[in-house]
Each structure stands twice: as C-alpha cells, then as structure tokens.
C-alpha cells in the first residue's frame, strides 16, 4: 500500500479542547509572573543603583507585595459577591474586570516574593509599616479592615445580604473606598520601591484605579446615589 493510501486511511486527529476562561486566566497569571520575575530584581534608575539586587524582607518592595496582595484579595472577594447579587450587566462586567485584573496582579506579586525567597506573611509587623505608617495601630484591625480602604467584616456581610440595586450601590461605594486606599499604597511604592518593574506595576495600578473611581462615580450617579 502506498504512502498516500496510508494517509487516507489514518484516523483524523482529535481536535484539541479549547481551554475555558478560568484556565486562560490561570495560565495568564503564571505566564506574567514568570515573564516579569526574570526582570524583577534589576534596578533601572541611576539614583537607585546602590539598592540591593534582591530586596530584603523589610524593604518597601517586599512590604508592598505582601500588603497589596492582601488588599487585592478582598477586592476579588467583593467582586465575586456582587456578581451573585445582581443581574446588572454593567456592574457585573466591572466586577469581572476588577477580579480578573487584581487576581493576576496578586499572582505576580506573590511570585516575586517566591523569587526573592521572602515570606508572604511577616509576623509581628503591622501592614503598611514599609510606608512609615503604623497600620491599624495598637488597637488592632477595625473589624477585619487591615488597611485603609478595606471593607470591614460587617460591610462584607451587608453586601452578601443585599441584592439588586442595593447591592450594586453598596459594591460601588465600597470599591471606590477600596480603590482610594489602593491608590495611596501604590503611590507609596512608586516613591519607595527599588525594583523597577514593581514600580511600573504600581504606577499602572494608580492610573487604572483612578480611572475606575471616576467610572464608579458615574455609575453611582446613574443609580441615584451620591
């Protein structure tokens, strides 16, 4: 039998199954973390050339990566909550964008901590100490709100119980405050972090979240809320 005949009788290849959206998001997060991790220990600006090649556990770079990872995780949580509490496509689309973006960024920052062989949690050190702030102070976190802008446990419970327009307005208000706190922290990294790619990521957070704050103000106005 000729080679052509073999080709004609051989079974057709099984089509590859297309990955779903969740798989793509996971692959993207890992790929971005690996891509940026290779350049994460370089220092590009001349004024920071004496900074250590690998950040220390008390550095602004490590502190920002730890604290913003926690901050981002709550934004992802709130976005998943409101997704299930409203059918409004505009709010659900914003929630998806925030959850997807911040989950990917969180993966990158945790990947850097692994690359630097630094702990993801630093016991005995309050959040935002790297910014020269005392975190929540000696009184401890206010009902679970570890950092400025973060929602309290009571506010999260309220969001879980709300539905429809009430849930939309509460989410937009909570996320606006969350973004304001995140912008403040990201600006701190832009000023204090030594790793160039991390400073670039922080500036990107500032730009994106300030834009979303304006968007959410318009969305609140459309819903008759201040």
C-alpha positions in Angstrom: 0.0 0.0 0.0 1.4 3.4 -0.9 2.1 6.3 1.5 -0.8 8.2 0.1 -3.2 5.4 0.9 -1.9 5.2 4.4 -2.6 8.9 4.8 -6.2 8.4 3.6 -6.9 5.6 6.0 -5.3 7.0 9.1 -7.8 8.4 11.7 -8.4 12.1 11.8 -6.7 13.9 14.7 -8.8 14.6 17.7 -9.5 18.3 17.9 -7.8 19.9 20.9 -10.2 21.0 23.6 -10.2 24.8 24.0 -9.4 26.0 27.5 -12.1 27.8 29.3 -12.0 31.3 30.6 -10.8 30.2 34.1 -8.0 28.2 32.6 -6.9 31.1 30.4 -6.8 33.4 33.5 -4.7 30.9 35.5 -2.3 30.4 32.6 -2.0 34.2 32.0 -1.3 34.8 35.7 1.5 32.2 35.8 3.0 33.4 32.5 3.0 37.1 33.5 4.6 36.2 36.9 7.3 34.2 35.2 7.9 36.8 32.5 8.2 39.7 34.9 10.0 37.8 37.6 13.1 37.5 35.4 13.4 41.3 35.4 12.1 41.9 38.8 15.5 42.0 40.5 17.0 44.6 38.3 17.3 48.3 39.1 17.0 50.6 36.2 17.2 54.1 37.5 20.6 55.6 38.3 19.5 57.0 41.6 18.6 53.5 42.8 21.7 51.7 41.5 23.0 51.1 45.1 19.9 49.3 46.1 20.3 45.6 46.9 19.9 43.3 43.9 17.4 41.2 45.9 15.0 43.1 48.2 15.2 42.3 51.9 12.1 41.2 53.9 11.8 44.7 55.5 12.1 46.6 52.1 9.3 48.6 50.5 9.4 46.2 47.6 8.5 43.2 49.9 6.1 45.2 52.0 4.2 46.4 49.1 4.0 43.0 47.5 2.7 41.5 50.7 0.2 44.2 51.6 -1.2 44.8 48.1 -1.7 41.1 47.7 -4.0 41.1 50.8 -5.7 44.3 49.6 -6.3 42.8 46.1 -7.7 39.6 47.6 -10.5 41.5 49.2 -11.3 43.3 46.0 -11.6 39.9 44.2 -13.8 38.6 47.0 -16.2 41.6 46.9 -16.4 41.4 43.1 -17.4 37.7 43.3 -20.0 38.6 45.9 -21.7 41.3 43.8 -21.6 39.1 40.7 -24.1 36.7 42.5 -26.2 39.5 44.0 -27.2 41.4 40.8 -28.1 40.8 37.2 -27.0 44.2 36.1 -24.5 43.7 33.2 -22.7 46.9 33.7 -21.9 46.2 37.4 -21.1 42.5 36.6 -18.7 43.5 33.8 -16.9 45.9 36.1 -16.7 43.3 38.8 -15.3 40.8 36.4 -12.6 43.2 35.1 -11.6 44.1 38.7 -11.5 40.5 39.8 -9.5 39.3 36.8 -7.0 42.2 36.8 -6.3 42.1 40.6 -6.1 38.3 40.7 -3.4 38.4 38.0 -1.5 41.2 39.7 -1.7 39.4 43.0 -0.2 36.3 41.4 2.7 38.4 40.0 3.4 39.9 43.4 3.4 36.6 45.3 5.6 35.2 42.5 8.2 37.9 43.2 8.2 37.1 46.9 8.9 33.5 46.0 11.6 34.6 43.6 13.2 36.7 46.4 12.8 33.8 48.8 10.9 36.0 51.2 7.8 35.1 53.4 4.4 36.0 52.1 3.3 36.9 55.7 5.6 38.8 58.1 4.6 38.1 61.7 4.9 40.8 64.2 4.9 43.6 61.6 1.8 45.7 61.0 0.5 46.4 57.5 2.0 49.4 55.7 4.9 49.8 58.1 7.1 50.0 54.9 5.3 53.2 54.1 6.1 54.7 57.5 2.6 54.1 58.7 1.5 52.2 61.8 -1.2 50.1 60.1 -4.1 49.7 62.4 -2.2 50.7 65.5 -2.1 49.1 68.9 -5.9 48.6 68.9 -5.7 46.0 66.2 -7.6 45.9 62.9 -11.1 47.6 62.8 -13.4 44.6 62.3 -11.2 43.0 59.8 -10.2 46.1 57.9 -6.4 45.6 57.9 -5.5 48.6 55.7 -7.1 51.9 54.5 -9.9 51.4 52.1 -10.6 47.8 53.1 -14.1 46.9 53.9 -15.0 45.7 57.4 -16.5 42.3 58.1 -19.8 43.9 58.8 -19.7 45.7 55.4 -18.9 42.4 53.7 -21.8 40.7 55.4 -24.1 43.6 54.4 -23.0 43.1 50.8 -23.7 39.4 50.9 -27.3 40.1 52.2 -28.1 42.8 49.7 -29.4 42.3 46.2 -30.2 44.2 43.0 -29.8 47.9 43.1 -29.0 47.9 46.8 -26.1 45.5 46.2 -24.8 47.5 43.2 -24.7 50.8 45.1 -23.0 49.2 48.2 -20.4 47.5 46.0 -19.6 50.7 44.1 -19.2 52.7 47.3 -17.1 50.0 49.0 -14.9 49.5 45.9 -14.5 53.3 45.5 -13.0 53.5 49.0 -11.0 50.3 48.4 -9.5 51.8 45.2 -8.6 55.0 47.1 -6.7 53.0 49.7 -5.1 51.0 46.9 -4.0 54.1 45.0 -2.5 55.6 48.2 -0.5 52.4 48.8 0.6 52.1 45.1 1.8 55.7 45.1 3.9 54.8 48.1 5.6 52.0 46.1 6.2 54.4 43.2 8.1 56.6 45.6 9.9 54.0 47.7 10.2 50.7 45.8 13.6 49.9 44.2 12.6 47.2 41.7 11.8 49.0 38.5 9.2 46.5 37.2 7.4 46.6 40.5 7.3 50.4 40.4 5.9 50.2 36.9 3.2 47.9 38.1 2.3 50.2 41.0 2.0 53.2 38.6 -0.2 51.1 36.4 -2.4 50.4 39.4 -2.6 54.1 40.2 -3.7 55.0 36.7 -6.2 52.2 36.3 -7.8 52.6 39.7 -8.1 56.4 39.5 -9.9 55.8 36.1 -12.2 53.3 37.7 -13.0 55.6 40.6 -14.4 58.1 38.0 -16.3 55.4 36.3 -17.9 54.2 39.5 -18.8 57.8 40.4 -20.8 58.0 37.2 -22.4 54.6 37.8 -23.5 55.7 41.3 -25.0 58.9 39.8 -27.0 56.8 37.3 -28.4 54.8 40.3 -29.3 57.9 42.2 -26.6 57.5 44.8 -24.1 60.1 46.0 
